[in-house]
Amino acid sequence: MDDAASLPERWINLSGKVALVTGAASGIGQAAALSLAGAGAIVLALDRDADGAQDVAKAIRREGGQADARALDVTSQAQWDETTRWVRETRGTIDILVNSAGVALSDRAGDTELDVYQRTFAINVEGSLLGMAAALEFMRAAGKGAIVNLSSTASLQGNPIMASYGASKAAISHFTRSAAKETMRAGHDIRINAVLPGLIETAMADDFHAIFDKVGPRDAFVKMITTGRAGRPEEVADLILYLVSDHASFISGACIVIDRAASA
């Protein structure tokens, strides 16, 4: 991680809130972790890349924020159980969850290799469900909380060479709506929303370009699927920050597109 990285200017106050972020070592997860910390949250950075997660936590602490880090494979129930125990012992609660861990693999609906489908759904869907289950244990006890799941605009239309990826993101959007309605009807002030980014300048965008290699240079790829440019992780993090704040107190069950009108 760049040593020059700094926390964004505080514009929402999350002081004292404990925020769990998966996929925190890079991309949108990293930007969300920094943004939440900049607003005063105590960030728990989780990622399979333990060193990357530690780098994010160190960067937050260098700027005067509070953060811890831990290795986590989001597909492992056992590791989620261990993480839950760690949170209970060290911080006592989870006020905010950002499910950002994800993977983008290539396959075709009529010719899907089962292992590609299984890995995609294990990380993107099951990982998010396990994260929600862990966070909701604390949030139901507190009667409040906020969760943001990372879906994608890939869920909004068919994709002939990334079928499982798009389907997994559609599943995340549906589970988000279902969980939001369930928690509200149970009388809990727990808001659960999803954000659907378009192309964002992350390592996953590099993966997308490699999959769509027939379109030629990166600039041609970006032009093909955006309205002029790819987004920045910080732009998605700003939306996440708003959704977990009290300013979004009446927003739950929403699946919000953030792609600069590319899918409009």
N, C-alpha and C positions, 0 to 999 in steps of 0.2 A: 504494500500500500504506500502511496506517495506521502512522504513525511510532511509535505506542505499542506496536506488536507486539513481543513478546519471545519468547525461546526457552523451551520448556518445561523444567521441572525434569529434571535428568539422573537417570534410574533404570536405564538400561542403558548400559554402556560400549562405545562404538564408536570410541574414540580411535584416530586414525591410519587408519581405514577411509575409502576414497574411494567416495562414493555419488553416482551419476548419477540425476537425477530429471527425467523429462519432464513437460510440462504444469505446470511448477513456479511459474508466475506467479500462479496462483489456485487456489481450491478445495482439493481433496484433495492435489493435487501440492504446492501451497504449504505446506499443513499438514505434509505428509510431510517436505519439505525442512527446515522449522523443527524438527521433532521429531528428525530424524536429526542435525542440527547440535547440538541440545541434548544429545544423547547423545555428542557428541565427534567425529562423522564430518566429513570434509572434503566439503562438498556442491558438486556441479557442477549448477547450476540451468539447465535447458534449456526453451525455450518459443519458439513463433513470435512471441510478444510479448516482444521483446528488452528493452524498458524494464521490463516487469513482472518478468522474470527478474532483471534487474540490481537492482531494488528489493529482491527477496527476498535476494539475495546481500549487499547493503548492510546489510539488517536483521540478518542473521546476523553479519556482521563487527562491527556496532555492539555486539552482545552478547558479543563476544570469541570468536566462532566463526570457522571458516575456510570460505570459499565463493568460487566463481567463477561466472560466468554466460555464457551464449552463446545466440544465436538458433538455433533449429532447427525446420525443417519435418520432422516425423517420417516423412512419406511419401517423402522424397527420399533415395535411396541415396547420391547425391553428397554431400549435407550430412552424412549419417551417416559417410561416409568421412572428410570433413574434421574432423568432431567426434572421431572415433577418433584421427586424427593429433594433434589438439590435446591430447587426454587423454594420449597417449603422451609427448608433448613436455613437458607441464606437470606431470602427476601420476604418470605411469608405469604406472598400473593402474586397474582398476575392481573394487572388492570387492562393491559393492551396486548393483543397478539397480532403480528403481521406474518402471514404465511406467504413467504416469498420464494422458498426453495422450489426449483422446477428444472425440467429438462425438456429439450426439443429434439426429437428423433424423427427420421424420415421413414414413412411406410405408405402403402396404398391400401385403400379400403377393400379392394377385391383381391389383394395379394399380400395380406399382412402376416408378417412373421410373428408368431405368438409371443416370443420373448421381447420384441419391440413394444408391442401393446402392453404386456405385463409390466415392463420396466417403466414405461411412460405413466401408466395409471398408478403404479405403486408410489412413485415420487410425487406426481402432480396432484393426484386425487387422494389416495390413502394417506400420504404424508400430511396433507391439509386436514383431513378428517381426524387423524391422530392428534394434530396440533390443537384443533378446536376442542376435542374431548379433554385434553390436558388443561387448557385454559378455562373451559367452562366449569370444571370442577371447582376452581377458585372463584370464578365470577358468579356462579349461582349462589355460593355461600355468602358473597358480598352483596348480591342483588344487583350488580351493575358491572359494566365492562364494555370494551369495544374490540371488535375483531375486523381485520381487513384481509381478504383473500385475494391472491393474484390470479386473475383469469387472463383472458387475452381476446383481442379482436379476431383471432383465428377461430374462435368459437361461433362467430356470427355467420360464416358462410363455408361452403365446402372447400376442401383443399385436397387435390388429387395426389399429392406426394407427402402430406403430413397429416394423414387421416386420424391417427391415434392422438396426436398432439391437440388438434382442434377439438376432438371428442372429449379429451380429458379436461380441457378448459371449459367446455360447455357443462360438463359434470360439476365442476367447481362452482360455476354460476348458479346452477340449480340447487346444489347443496347449501349455498349461501342463502338463497331465498327461503328454502325450507327451514334452515336453522334459525334464521331471523324471525320467521313467523312463530316457530315453536317457542322460542325464548320469550317473545313479547306476550304471547297468549298464556304463558306460565306465570306472567306477572313480574318478570325480571326486566330491569332496565339495561339489557345487554344488546348493543347494536352490532349487527353483523352485515358487512357490505363487501362488495367485490369491485376491484378496478380492472378494467380491460384495456391495457396499453396496446398501441400499435407498435410499429418498429421503434425500438429504443436502442441507443448506442451502448450496448453491453456485449459481453462475450457471446451471449445467445444470439445477438444480431449477426455475429460472425458465423455462427453455426447455420443460421438461416441462409446467409449468402452462399455458403458452401453447398447447401442443399439445392438452392436455385442457381447452380453454377452456369446454366445455359444462358442466363440473361447477360452475362459478360461482366464488365468491371463493376466495382462496388457502387460507383455513382449511378450507373444504369439501374442497378438493383434498387437503390434507394428511391430513385425517380419513379420506378414502376409501382411501388407499393405505398408511397407517401404522397403528401401534397407539398413537396418541396424539400423536406428535410426529415431526418429521424429525430425522435425526442431524446431528451437527456434524462438520465435516472433521477436527477434532482427535481425535474418537473413532475414525475410520478410521485416522488416522495412528498412533495408539497400537497398533493391531493390526499395521500394517505394521512399526512399530519392533520389536515382539516377534518377528515372523516373520523379520526379517533378523538378529536377535541370536543368540548362542550358546544362549540359553534354548530356542530352537526347533530345536535341532540334529537332532531326529528327525522333523521335519515337512517333507515335500517331496511335491509332487504333489497338495497339498490345495487345494480350492476352498471357501473359508470364507465363509459368509453372515454379514453384519453388518447386521441390519435390525430389531432389537428384536422378533423373532418375527412380523414382518408376513407373511412367506412360509412360516411354519411349518405 
